Amino acid sequence: MAIALATGAICAAIVAAYFIAIDQFRATATANGLVSAPAARQPFLKQLESVLRPVSGRLPAHAAAQVRQKLSRAGDPGGLTPAGFQALRYSLAALLAIAGLALGVVIKIGFPVLLTAPVLGALLAAFGYVAPNIWLDQRIAQRRRQIQRSLAEATDLLTLVVESGMSLDEGLLSITERFHNALGDEIGKVLREIRLGRPRMAALEHMADAAGVPDLHHLVESIVQSDQMGVPIARLLRVQATEMRRRQRQGAQERAAQASSRMVFPMVGCIFPVLWIVLLGPAIIQVLKSFQ
């Protein structure tokens, strides 16, 4: 154990000294004008992606498209690309594998070290590889809930703006100014794409497909159909806003009706045992004393 710790400390010192020497060499070369100074320091995730590009860049095209779609639905956290996300998964798995091996060596649980360390390292490595995907799914679900909660109010605002005589683009801009959440971010992307020359309806359809929210998809489909058929968009938005309010009310009623059935299991498993212990505990103690 002592030899392993000493070896790890020596290797860490050598690696640290190597990187310090490289930084000093770069600083000296930059000061002497031999090397141009970097424009800006890259974020850690970008550096990690560039280091692990030979491994993470071999992602198949189909899998890369799925990861890119999930990152888009999650709001592009940290500016991650599919290769960067894979690099994050590999690095976290490797880090937790090393931690698992170290814990397997240090912790004594009655099993041989040659069995405990690899098993614990493999389990933590698998968790480190799966954890970023779980975090991404949770972020997607959170953004969908934000869009769903604010969509009816945003549709009301868009209806008021269009009915007052303004254009649809001005209504979308008012949504971005009013809503600083996932819906505002998605509408902001649509406006940026429109400024870059993409057709308005194509940008809205791409937003609906990327968000993955059914109500937003229905709203965009209605706007596209009204634009194609020449139907006044203000009246259509008013109908859509009323329908969204009705669906939200119906969903709230369904969740309220399910609350009573969901409370049965916590009451039976947590509250009732404690209640019976408090009520019958003194009587049981008295009965046991009488038998003694």
N, C-alpha and C positions, 0 to 999 in steps of 0.2 A: 504493500500500500504506500509506504513512504517513498519507495523507488518510483512508483507511478506518478505520485504527486510532484516529486522533484523533476522528473522528466517533463511533465506538462508545464511546470513553471519555467523551465529552461527554454522549451519550445516557444512559449508565449513571449518570453523576453527577447528571443531572437527575432520573432516576427515583428514585435513592436519596434525594435531597433532598426529593422530593415525599412519599415515604413517611415520612421522618423528620418532616416538617412535620405530616403527618396524625396521627402518634403523639403529638407534642407538643400538638396541638390537643385531641386526645381526653383526654390527661392533664390539661390545664388545665380542660377542661369538666367532667371528673369531679371534680376538686378543688373547683371552684366550685359543684358540685351541679346543674349544668345537664344532665348526662348521667349516668345510673345506671351504676355499675361493672358489668362483665360478671361473670357467675357463675363461669365457668370458661373457660379458654383451650381452643379447639377444637384437635384434632390437625391436623397438616399435611395429611393425606389428606382430612379433612372440609372444610378450607378450600379445598383444590384442587377438591374435588367441587362446592362451592358456587360457585366462580368459573367453572368450566367447565360448569355445569348447562345453560345454553342449548344447548351442543353435545352433551354426553354424555347429556342427558336425552331425546334423540330416538331412543333405541334402540328398535327394534320389540319388541312384547310377547313374541314367540316367542324372539327372541335374548336378551332380558332374562331370560326364564325359564331358558334354557340357562346363561347366565352365573351366575344365582343358584344353580342346582343345582351347578355346578362350584365356586363359592365355598363352598357348604355342605359339599361333599365334601372341600374343602381345609381345613376347620376355621375358616372365616370369618376369614382373616388380616387383622389390623388393623381389623376391623369394616367391611370394604369392602362396599359395595353395588354392584349392576351399574353404576349411573351413576358411582360412584367408581372402579370398575375401568376403565371406558372413559375417564374423565378422566385416570387414570394412564397409559393407553396413548397418548392424544393428547399429553399433556405430555411424556412421554419421547420420543416421535417428534419433536416440535417441537424439544426440546433437542438431540437427536442430529443433527437436520437442520442446526441452526445450527452445531454443532461440525463437521459434515462440510463445510459451506460455508467455515468458517474454515480448516480443514485444506487444502481445495482451493485456497485463495488462498495459503496459506503454503508448502505443499510444492510443489516444482518437480519434475515427473516427465517433462518433455519434451512434454506436451500443452498446448494453450491453456487458460488459466484459465477462460474461459467454458464450456469443456467439462468440465474436471476438477471444478470446484466443484459444479455442479448434480448431476453423476452421483454424486459421493461423498456429497453431502447427501441425495440420494434413497435411496441404499443404506443409509446410517445411519438415516434416518427409517423405512424399512421394517423394519430390525432393531429399532429402538426400539418400533415398533408390535407386532411379533410376540413380542418378548422377554417381556413380562408373561404372555402366554398360555403360553409354554413353561415359565416358572417356576411357573405355577399347575398345569400338568399334572404337573410333577415333584413338587410338594407333594402332589398327590392320590395319586400313585403311592407316595410315601413313607408317607403315612398308611395306605394300604391294606396296605402291607407290615407296618407296626406292628400293625395290627388282626389281620392273618393270623397273625403270629408269636405274639401273646399270647392268641389266642382259645381255644386248647385249654386253656391253664392257667387262664384265666378261667372256662371251662366247668367244669373240675374244682372250682374254688373255689365256684362257684354250686351245683354238685351237693352238695358237702359241707354248705353252709349250709342248703339245702332239706332234705336228709336228716336234719339235726339238729333239724328241727321248726320252723325259721323260715320266714317268708313269702318270696315271690319278690322283693318290694321290698327287703327286708333283704339278700337275696343280691346284688341289683344295687348296693345301697349299699356292701356290702363290696368289690365290684369297683372302685368308684370310689376307695375308700380304699387299695386294694392297687396298682392300676395307674394310674400318673401318665403316661399317654401318650394316643394317639389313641382307643383303646378306652375308657379311663376318661372322656375328654371326651364321647364319644358317649353312654355310659351316664348320665353326669351330665345331659346334655340331656334324656334320657328321663325321669329322675326329676323334673327341673324341670317338664316338661310334665305329668307325672302330678299334681304338687302344684297346678298351675294348673287342673286339672279335666279334662284330656284322658284318655280311656280308656287303660288300660295297654296293651292289645294294639294299639290304633291308634298309640300312641307308639312301640312296638317295631317295628311294620311301617314306620313313617316312618323310623326310624333305619336299618333294613336297606336300604330303598330309597335313602336318602341316602348311605350308606357305600359301596355298590357292591361289597361283598365277598361272593362266592357262599356261603362257609361260614357267614358271619353270617346271610345270608338264609335258608339252610336251617335254621339253629338257631331263628330267629324263627318260621318257618313251623311247625316242630315244636311250639314252645311254644303257638302260637295254636291248632293242631289239638288238642293235648292239653287245652287249656282249654275248647274247644268240645265235645269228646267225653267229657270227664270222666276222662281217663286220668291216673294218678299222674305228676306232672311230674318227680319225683326219678328214677324209673326211666328216663324218656325222656332226661333230661339225662345220665345215666350212659352210655346207648347213644350219644348224640351225642358225648360226650367221647372215648369209645373210638374212634369212627369218625374223629374229627378227628385223633387221634394216629396212626391207621393211614394217613390221607392225608398227614400231615406226613412220616411215615417213608418212604412211597412217593415223595413229591416229592424228599426228600433223596437217595434212591437214584437217582432219575432224573438229578438234577443231578450226582451223583458219576460216573454213567456217561457223561455228556456232557463231563466235564472233560477226558478224554484227547483227544477229537476237537477240542475248542477249543484245546488246547495245540499242535496241529500247526502252525497258521498263525504264531503267534509264534516257534516254533522254526525253521521254514523261512525266515521273513522276517527274523529278527533274530539268532538264535543261530548258525545254520549258516554264514551269510556271514562273520561275525566269526571263527568257528572255522577256516574254510578260509583266511582271510587270515593268521591266526596260524601255521597249519601250513605253508602253501605260500608264504607271503611270503618267507622267507629263501631257499628254493630258487629262486623266480622272480628274486630279486635276483642270485643267483650265476649263473643262466643269462644274464641280461642283461649282466653284467660279462664273461662269457666271450665273448659276441658282440662286445662293444666291443673 
